[in-house]
Amino acid sequence: MADLECSTFQKRPAYRYIRESDQVPPLGTEDGIARIKLFDPTGSWTWYISEYDPATRTAYGRVHGQDDEYGYISMAELVEYRGRFSLPIERDLWWTPRLLSECN
């Protein structure tokens, strides 16, 4: 059942977190631009992605939740996460890229 849910969610735009068209630079680029915003629709956590390595499924960016910090993000963990009501993390489809320092 989990595989069916995952495949169903992944077909919807809000659940396709990182796309080739986003042109997210590789880890270590350090340009500081948040190209993608992800959020927990039933919680207070938000992830801003500025760099990504598809081979390891590791992103770099800013996380705003209980604390506000910069660091590495496991995209595999975000894809598997289910919040209240079993809802997955969503992508903000109307996000406009901006500096990580401007994200809050």
N, C-alpha and C positions, 0 to 999 in steps of 0.2 A: 504494500500500500504506500509506503514512504517513497518508493521509486516513482509510482504513478503521480503522487502529489508533486514531487520535485519536477518531473517532466512537464506537468501541467503548468506549474508556476513559471518555469523557465521560458515558456512560449509567450508569456505576456511581457510587454516592454518594461514595466516597472520592476521586473525580476531578472532582467538581463543586465547585470551590474556593470560589467566592463565590456565595451564593444570595440571592434577594430576601428570603427569610425571616430571613436573618442580621441585617438592618437595620443594615448597616455604614454609619456616617455618612460624609458627603462629606469630601474633603480639606480640611484647615484647621480641623476641628472641635476637635481637640486635647483629647479627653476622656481619652486615655491608656489605654483599655480594649482589650485584645487579644480580639477576638471570634472570630478564626479562627486555627487553628494548622495549618501545612503543614509537611511534612518529606520529606526524601529517604530512602526506605526502605533504600537501599543505601549511604548516606553519613552524614555527621554534621551536615548543614545543617538548620536549622529556621527557619521564617518565622512571625512572629506579626503578624497583620493587624489594624489598629485603624481605618483610614480607607480609603476607596476612591472613585475616580472612574471610573464605567463608560464614559464617553465616551473617555477616554484609556487606559483599562485600566491605570491607575497606582494603586498602593496605598501606604499609609504604615504603617510598623510597625518591628518589631525583628527583626534577623537574627542568628542565632547559628550560627557556623560556625568558621572559623579565628579570627575576631575576633567581638566582640559589638558591634553598632552599630545605631543608629536611622537610618532613611532611607526613601527612595522605592524601590518595588519594581515592576518591570515584570511585570505578570501575563501578558502575551503571551510573555515569555521563560520564565517558569515553566511555562506550558502546553506549550511546545515542548521543554522540557528532558527528556532521557532519561539516566538514570544507568546504572550497571552493569546488565547483563542487559536493557537497553533499558526499564527501568521508569521510569514518570513519577513526579513528586512526588505525594504523597498528602495527603489532609486527615485530620486526627485527628477522627474522628466522635464521640469521647467527651470532647472538649475543653470545659472550663467557662471562660467568659470571666473574665478577671482583669486587673489592672493590668499594663501592659507592664513596669513595673519589677519585677514579681514573676515574670516569665518567664525561665527559664534552661534 
